[in-house]
Amino acid sequence: MVTVDFQKIQIRPGDRILDIGCGDGRHAGDLAQMDGLTIIASDRNIHDLGLIRNRTEYLEDLDIRGDSLLAMTAADITALPFEDNCFAHVICAEVMEHIADDAAAARELIRVLKPGGNLVVSVPRFFPEKICWMLSEDYHHSDGGHIRIYTRKLITDLFESFGVKRWYFHFAHSLHAPYWWLKCLLGLNREDALPVKLYKRFLTWDIMEKPWITRYADRVLNPVLGKSLVVYFKKD
């Protein structure tokens, strides 16, 4: 489930790209299908970094792996182990809502980005996220859960205060919002609940098969129900 629209940013051979808070490598894996890039996938969760290797092997089995270099490293978003101005692009998807010191994280992301480079940040959108909070206390009180809800203005003001400028935004994953509402309503750990099981099966089918009708429905519904807010910044 890729959140960032890579067609919106100009990715060129030779670019060095950081995917911070990469999880199991959904964005790093998408980038790895391109040629000539250096991709650094970074996360605090060592287990998730191991899953990226599995994803890479899967891409190779499908013969869609590009020749880009993909490296993995554990790192703290508030104290990145990289030099200033060393990445052409930085991707930070669904991470900021977990970070207590989000100002320190924003400052670090901008520090490692080259002037003229793109920083793409996605966070849960206010309205779908607020419903999750209202339906479940565990959703935002669990260990490693979401500790804040961003509005578009709040996330924009945070990053622009450190020297980048927003130039685009969009919403994504409208079809995923009802899944999380069901989980929050029935219990976050109730994977056995029939409505949750059926909807998860539908989402898995959609991700794997990409039928035109659900792709169309997702685009139409994103402005209203899109679960993720995706904001594109450029460093002066």
QUISUL-V327048 format. One record per residue. PHI is phi as a letter, one per 20 degrees, with the letter a starting at -180 (none if undefined). D_FIRST is the distance of its C-alpha to the first C-alpha in Angstrom with 2 decimals. Layout:
phi=PHI d_first=D_FIRST
phi=PHI d_first=D_FIRST
This chain:
phi=none d_first=0.00
phi=e d_first=3.80
phi=e d_first=6.35
phi=e d_first=9.43
phi=e d_first=11.27
phi=f d_first=13.14
phi=f d_first=15.65
phi=f d_first=16.98
phi=d d_first=18.29
phi=e d_first=20.82
phi=e d_first=19.76
phi=c d_first=22.85
phi=g d_first=23.99
phi=n d_first=25.38
phi=f d_first=22.97
phi=d d_first=22.19
phi=c d_first=18.81
phi=d d_first=17.99
phi=d d_first=14.59
phi=e d_first=16.06
phi=m d_first=14.68
phi=f d_first=12.24
phi=m d_first=11.67
phi=e d_first=10.82
phi=n d_first=10.08
phi=f d_first=6.53
phi=f d_first=8.36
phi=f d_first=11.61
phi=f d_first=10.71
phi=f d_first=9.84
phi=f d_first=13.11
phi=f d_first=14.91
phi=e d_first=14.99
phi=e d_first=17.31
phi=d d_first=20.97
phi=n d_first=23.20
phi=d d_first=21.01
phi=d d_first=21.45
phi=d d_first=18.27
phi=d d_first=18.89
phi=e d_first=16.19
phi=c d_first=17.77
phi=b d_first=17.49
phi=e d_first=20.23
phi=e d_first=18.92
phi=f d_first=20.49
phi=g d_first=18.89
phi=f d_first=15.33
phi=f d_first=16.84
phi=f d_first=18.21
phi=f d_first=14.93
phi=f d_first=14.13
phi=f d_first=17.26
phi=f d_first=16.10
phi=f d_first=12.96
phi=f d_first=15.50
phi=f d_first=17.89
phi=f d_first=15.52
phi=f d_first=15.04
phi=f d_first=18.82
phi=f d_first=19.49
phi=e d_first=17.72
phi=m d_first=19.77
phi=c d_first=17.05
phi=f d_first=17.46
phi=f d_first=19.17
phi=e d_first=22.10
phi=f d_first=20.53
phi=e d_first=21.56
phi=d d_first=18.95
phi=d d_first=20.61
phi=c d_first=19.67
phi=b d_first=21.66
phi=e d_first=22.01
phi=b d_first=22.80
phi=e d_first=23.45
phi=f d_first=21.91
phi=e d_first=25.33
phi=b d_first=27.27
phi=f d_first=25.42
phi=e d_first=27.47
phi=c d_first=27.25
phi=f d_first=29.90
phi=f d_first=30.07
phi=l d_first=28.60
phi=d d_first=27.02
phi=d d_first=23.50
phi=f d_first=22.98
phi=b d_first=19.58
phi=c d_first=17.97
phi=d d_first=14.36
phi=c d_first=14.24
phi=d d_first=11.03
phi=l d_first=11.76
phi=c d_first=14.95
phi=g d_first=17.96
phi=f d_first=18.21
phi=e d_first=19.08
phi=e d_first=21.74
phi=f d_first=25.37
phi=e d_first=26.70
phi=f d_first=24.14
phi=f d_first=26.88
phi=f d_first=27.32
phi=f d_first=23.63
phi=f d_first=23.68
phi=f d_first=26.90
phi=f d_first=25.64
phi=f d_first=22.55
phi=f d_first=24.99
phi=f d_first=27.63
phi=e d_first=25.73
phi=e d_first=24.55
phi=f d_first=26.99
phi=g d_first=28.89
phi=n d_first=27.32
phi=e d_first=23.87
phi=d d_first=20.65
phi=d d_first=19.05
phi=d d_first=15.68
phi=c d_first=15.15
phi=c d_first=12.74
phi=c d_first=14.06
phi=g d_first=14.05
phi=f d_first=16.07
phi=g d_first=19.65
phi=f d_first=20.28
phi=f d_first=17.46
phi=f d_first=17.82
phi=f d_first=21.57
phi=f d_first=21.45
phi=g d_first=19.67
phi=f d_first=22.45
phi=f d_first=25.08
phi=e d_first=24.07
phi=b d_first=23.80
phi=f d_first=25.73
phi=f d_first=23.88
phi=g d_first=20.54
phi=d d_first=21.91
phi=d d_first=24.83
phi=f d_first=23.26
phi=f d_first=23.36
phi=m d_first=20.52
phi=e d_first=19.51
phi=f d_first=19.16
phi=d d_first=22.59
phi=b d_first=22.47
phi=d d_first=21.10
phi=e d_first=20.94
phi=e d_first=22.19
phi=f d_first=21.48
phi=f d_first=25.05
phi=f d_first=24.83
phi=f d_first=21.91
phi=f d_first=23.49
phi=f d_first=26.93
phi=g d_first=25.88
phi=f d_first=24.59
phi=f d_first=27.22
phi=f d_first=29.89
phi=d d_first=29.22
phi=o d_first=29.63
phi=d d_first=26.56
phi=c d_first=26.30
phi=f d_first=23.51
phi=c d_first=23.30
phi=a d_first=20.29
phi=b d_first=17.78
phi=b d_first=15.47
phi=d d_first=13.44
phi=b d_first=9.87
phi=m d_first=8.27
phi=f d_first=11.78
phi=f d_first=11.23
phi=e d_first=9.90
phi=g d_first=13.09
phi=f d_first=15.51
phi=f d_first=13.91
phi=f d_first=14.63
phi=f d_first=17.95
phi=f d_first=18.88
phi=f d_first=18.21
phi=f d_first=20.25
phi=f d_first=22.94
phi=e d_first=23.42
phi=p d_first=22.84
phi=g d_first=19.91
phi=e d_first=21.14
phi=e d_first=21.96
phi=f d_first=19.41
phi=e d_first=22.42
phi=f d_first=22.79
phi=g d_first=22.67
phi=g d_first=20.76
phi=f d_first=17.94
phi=f d_first=18.04
phi=f d_first=18.10
phi=f d_first=15.26
phi=f d_first=13.01
phi=f d_first=14.32
phi=f d_first=13.53
phi=f d_first=9.80
phi=f d_first=9.78
phi=f d_first=11.95
phi=f d_first=9.99
phi=f d_first=6.88
phi=f d_first=9.77
phi=e d_first=12.28
phi=l d_first=10.90
phi=f d_first=14.29
phi=f d_first=15.81
phi=f d_first=16.84
phi=f d_first=13.57
phi=f d_first=12.27
phi=f d_first=15.63
phi=f d_first=15.59
phi=f d_first=12.40
phi=f d_first=14.16
phi=f d_first=17.39
phi=e d_first=16.37
phi=g d_first=14.32
phi=f d_first=17.70
phi=d d_first=18.84
phi=d d_first=16.15
phi=g d_first=13.12
phi=f d_first=12.15
phi=d d_first=11.36
phi=d d_first=14.09
phi=d d_first=13.46
phi=d d_first=16.86
phi=d d_first=18.19
phi=d d_first=21.42
phi=c d_first=23.99
phi=e d_first=26.56
phi=f d_first=30.15
